[in-house]
């Protein structure tokens, strides 16, 4: 992989590409970033001190949207950080299109924002404080690529259903988690693994690959021209990969979803399978899980945020599900008692995950802080590494052009905060990472085979350790 702009791979070359990124393999010495093999060799002894990894997976904010003002980071004060926005014909806006309240029926201009916002990033806090909700913004596979616009980064407002809101950001100093970033490590070159939304990026977090849906109903299959420009949106791409929000054939899933559109059980390997093979303990902890599987899901329980539930090894009634798919309350109990598994993934319930449209920044970050403190005040803290990151950009602007890895991504930068007794403190790590770097770190720590070419070549967080 290269940290440079290239011509994105087109569908004609897709088949050979997917073979390259889809085959499981042992970790290679080649990783993203310069001299990464040497860096990895230098941190191996430090990595071995980590006996507990905790991944707190939040929702839908780009790096610039939350940490654009962070001192020392490549943020909104960097040279060329402001890309003037244009409409779909390439004409420069005089003002940003007024933000749209996508939650209104029908959607309408949001009166909290003025009609004459400057053409560029603007501060949301000037109009809506972080403890208030803002509308959701489109964040889908093809739309994110259209916003990136071949690296020109100038179509965020034009493509977004929330219009100018896509260019909004928050004052970093007011964020509850900003102090954690200041005390430990903020990664400012961390990209979400796959274009689009939560569904696909949760899959890449655990498998470094996209799910398959052979023979999906034509009504849910997207269409694209030879240059991979979308001509019809859909849940499944023309090659049979599930790219946008879809639900598993297993429970829990929404009661009103058409059965034919439910994603069949997946059988490719996940990080859970790799950990099981090595007899390493792990769990996926989800807010509201017990109520959802009992048939009483919270109104903000997000079914598509439960990636292991899409796999045969963790399907209804399996021992794998019973052992590894647990409620967030179980995580808090384990953290307090010092009985955390070696690897914990924590997915907060909807109202506590920061997702625009149904959650606010303050509540989500305060909840994340409570999870961090449950670990930090418990017996497992002494050998723990906590990763707080976001599944994807949520439709918000970021000024950094993503690198080119493969057909699926990566998408834009998202914040990632690394908290541990073992890491450097008070620095910004500029190393190139993506979501699969989390998998790469887990694989490095426990000597696991990689899942696909993506995590095999991802940098396993080498820059966070003293060197």
N, C-alpha and C positions, 0 to 999 in steps of 0.2 A: 504494500500500500504506500501511497505517496501523499505527502501533504502539499499537493499542488492542484491547480485546476486543470482538468483534462476535458476532452469531449466525452459526455456521458455515454455509457454503453447503450446501444440501440437494440431493439428486439431481435434483429437479424443475428446478432452475436450472443443472444441470451442463453441458448441451450448449453454451449460450451462454458459460459460463465457460471451458470448454476451448478454445473458439475464441480467447478473449481471451488465454489463457496459452500457447497453442500456436503462434501465428503469429510467425515470425521477423521482426525489425524492426531498424531502426537505433537506436542508443542515444538515449534521450530524456533531457531535462534533469531529469525527475522521478525521484527516487530515494528509497529508504527513509531515514527520519531527517529532522529539520528542517533547512531551508536546505541540503540536500545539493547542489543544483545549484551554489550558490556555493562550497561546499567542494570540489567536484570541479574547478571552474575554478581554484581556488587551488592544487591539488596537481598539475596537469597537467605542469608543468615538472619537478617532482620525479619523477613517475612515468616520464617519458621517460629518466631516468638508469638505470632498471632494465632491464638487458639479459638477465637470466636469472631466471626464476621457478621455484622448486622447491616442489612441494606434497607433503608427507609425510602420508599418509592412514592414520591409526591406527583402532582399533576400540573402539566400544561402552562409552563412559563419558560420563555427563552432567557438566555443569559442576560442580554441587555435589558430585558423587561424588569429583572429583579436586581442585577448586580452591575448595571451599566455605570454606576457612580462609585464602585468599590475602588479604593486607593490602590494603585499599582496594577490593576487589572486592565486587560484590553477591552475597555468599555466605551461609553458614548463620548468620552472626551478624547479618544484616540484619533489620530489623523485619518481622514476619510471615513469616519464613523457614521456620517449622515449621508445616506443615499436618497437623493431626491426621488419622490414617487411619481410614477406616470400612470396614465390610464391604459386600457388594453390596446390602444392604438399607438402608444408611445408618447403621447402628449403630456407634458409636465403639468401637474395640478398647480393652480395658483394657491389654493388652500387644500388641506386634506378634506376628503369627503366627510361630512359630519358623521360621527359614530352612530351606528344603528343599534337599537335595542332589539336583539334577535329573539328575546323572550316574549316580546309583545305579540299580540294577535290582532291584525297582522304586524309584522316587524315595521318599526317606524324610527325616525331619528330620535336619539336619546337626548331629552332636553337638558340633562345635566352637563352636557358638553356644548361648547359654542360651535357655530357654523364656520368660523374663520380660523380654525387651528392652522398654525404654520405647517408648511410642507416639510415634515421631518419628525423626529421623535419629540414627544411632548409628555409632560408629567401628569399622570392620571390623578395623583394626590391633590392636584390643584382643584379638582372637581369632585372626585370620589375618593374618600379615605380608605385605607387598606382594610378597615373592619366592615366595609360595605361590599356587597356583591356588584360585579360588573357583568355585562352580557357575555355569553359564550361566543367564540369565534370559530369559523370553519378551520379544521385542521385534519386534512385528509391526504391520501397518498399523492394523487396527481396535483391537487391544489398547492401543496407545499412546493413542489417542483416548479409550478407556475409562478409562485411568489419569488422564488430564488432567481428565476428568469436567467438561466445560464450564467449565474454568478453576478449579475448586475444588481440584484437585491432591491429591485425598484417596483415590484408589483404587489406588495403586501396589501395596500389599501384597495387596489383594483380587484384583486381576487377575493378578498375577505367579504363575507356576508355582513360583518360588523363595520366594514368600511374603514374610516380613519382610526378607529380604536386599535387596530392592529399595530399602530405606531406608538402606542402608549407605553410608559415605563413608570416604575415606582421609585421614590427616594430610598436608596439602599439603606441609609442610616436608620430609617424607621422600621426596618424589618426585624422581627424577633430573632431570626436565625443569623442575621448579619454579624452578631457578636461571636457566634460559633465560628463563622468564617474567618473573622479577625484573629481569634485565639488559636485556631488550628490551620487548616489548609483549604483555600478556595482554588478549584481548578477552573481556569478560564479558557480552556481549549478542549472541552469535553462535549462531544456531539451525541445527539440521540441517534440510536442505531439505524432506524429505518424511517423513510418518509412517512408522514401521515400522523395517525392518531394513537390513542392509548392502546387499543386492541393489539395492533401490530408490534408496538414497542414493548408491551408486556411479553409477547411471544419471543422477541429477540433477547430480552433480559434473561430468559431461562433456557433458550435453545439456540440463539444466534442464527435463526432461520425463520422463514415464513411458513405458516401452515398451508396444506394443500386441500383443495375441495374439488376432486375430479367430478366431472359431469354435473357441475352446479347448475341450478335452474337458469336458463338464459336471461331471465328478468333481473338477476342480480349480478350479471357478469358485465364488467366495464368493457368499453371498446376504445381503441387507440389507433392513431394513424401510424405509418411506418417510422415516424420520428418519435414515437411514444408520447404524442400529444393526445390528451383525452378527448374523445368525441362523445362518449357516454359514460357517466360515472356508474360505479357499482361496488359491491362488496368484494368481488373476486376479479382478479385481473384476467386478461385474455389467455394467460398461460396456466390458469388453474390455481394461482396463489391467492390466499385470502388476505386482502390488503386493508380493508376498512371494517368498521365495527360489525361484528358477527357474534353469534352465540353458539355455545356448544350443545351437542346432542345430549350431553349429560346434564344432570341437575347440579346447581340451580341455573335456570335460565328464565327469562320473562315468560309469563303465562300466555301472552298474546302473540308470540312469534310463530310464524308459519313453520310447520315441522320440516318442510322441504328445504328451508333455508338454513337449518341448523348444521353447523360444521361437524362432519364425521370425526370419530376418534382419530387422533394423530398417533403415529407410532415412531417418529424419529426421536433421537435421543435428546434428553434434557440434562441440565446440570444436576437435577435431582437423581436421575439415573446414574450419572457418573459418581455422585457421592454415595449412593447406595452400593454400587459395585465395590467401592473402597471402604465400606463400613464406616462412613463418616456421617454423623448425625446432622439432620437439617429439618427445617419446617418453613412453610409459607403461612404466615399469620395474617388474617384479613379481618378488618373491622366489620362486624355484623355477620360473620360467616355462620355461626351457629343458628342464628335466626333464619338465615336464608335457606340453609339446607333442611331446616325444619318446616319450610313452606311459609314462613312469615318474614320475608325480607323487608328491611327498612326501606322506606321510599327512596332513599338516596344510595342504596346498595347498588354497586355497579357490577353487573354480571360479567361484563367483558374484561374486568380487571383481575380475573382469577385464572391465570394462564395454565396452571397445571390441570385444571378441571377439563381441559380440552384433550387430554392425553389418555390413551387406553390404560396405562399403568396407574392412573389416578382417577379412573372412572367410578361411577356409582358402585358401591359395594365392594370395592377392592381394598386389600390390606394397605396398599400405598396411600390411598386417600385417607383412611382412618389414622395412619401413622404420621402423615406429613402435612395435611391441609387442616389448619387449626384456626381458632379465633384469636383476634388481637388481644383479648383479655388473657389468653394463655401465655402470650409473649410477656406481658407485664408481670404476671406471676412468676414466670421463669427468670426474668431479669432480676426481680427483687430477691428471689431465693437462690440465685446463682446456679440455676440449672438450665441455662440456655444451651441449645444444640450448637454444634460447631458453626453452622451457617443458618442465619435467620433472614428471611425476607418479610418485611412488614408493610402491609398495604392498608392505610387508614380508610375508614368509611367516608362516603362522599362528602359529607358536610365538614370533614376534617382533612381533606386532601388538597385544598387550594384551587380546585377546578373552577374556572369562571362559569357563571351561569347557575351554580348551585352551592358555591362555597366562597368564602372570602380569605384573603391572605392572612390576616391576623389570627383567626381561629385555627387555620391549618398549621401555621408555623408554631403557635403556642402548643398545639397538640404534639407536633414533632419534637418540640423541646421537652415535653413531658416524657416522651419515649426515650429520648437521649438520656435524660436524667434518671430514668428507671434503670438504665444500664450503668450509667456513671456512678450511681449510688449503690450499686449491687456488687456482689463478689466477683462477677466475670469481667468487670471493667479493666482489671490489671493486665489482661491479655487479649483485649478486644480492639477491633477496628470497626468503626461505624462509617458507613457511606450514606450520605443524604443526597439524593438527586431527584430529577424530574423525568417523567416518562418521555415527554416531548415538548415542543415549543408552544403548543396551544394556539397557534395562529398569530403569535406576536413576532414582531420584527427583531432580527438580530443582524448586525452589520457585517459579520464575518462569513465569507463564502465557505460553505462546507467542502471538505476534501472529497475526492471521488474514490470510493472503494469498490462499489459494484452497483448493479441495477437497483437494489433496494435502498441504497443510501451511502453514507449517513445523511440525516437531516441536519437541522440547525443546532447551534450550541445551546446547551442547557446548564444551569448551575450544578455543581457537584462540590460538596463539602466533605472533607475527610477528617474524622475525629478519632484520636487514639493516643495512648501514652507513647506510642512508638514513632509517630510521625514528626516531621519538622513542625514548628509552631510559628504562627504569624506570618506565613508566606503565601504568595500566589504561585501556583504551579502552572507553568505555561506548556507542559508536555501535552502532545496530542493523544487524546483518549476518545473512545466512544463507549456506549453502553456495554458492549461486549468486553471492555477492559475489566469490568467487574467479574465476568466469567473467567477471564484470563488470570486475574489475581487469585481467585479460588482454585483454579486448576494448578497454578504455580505452587500455592501453599500446600496442597494435598497431593501433588504429583499425579494429577488426573489427565487423561487424554483430552484434547480439545474436541469441540463438537463439530465445528465447520472451519472453513478457511478463514472466516472473519475473526473468531476468537483466537485461532492459532496465530494470527498476525497482529493481534491487538496488544498494545503496551499494558502490562499488568500493574499499573499505578506505580511505576518505578520512581517517578519524581517526587512522591510524597515522603519518602524515607530519607534520613540524613545520608549525605554522600559527599 
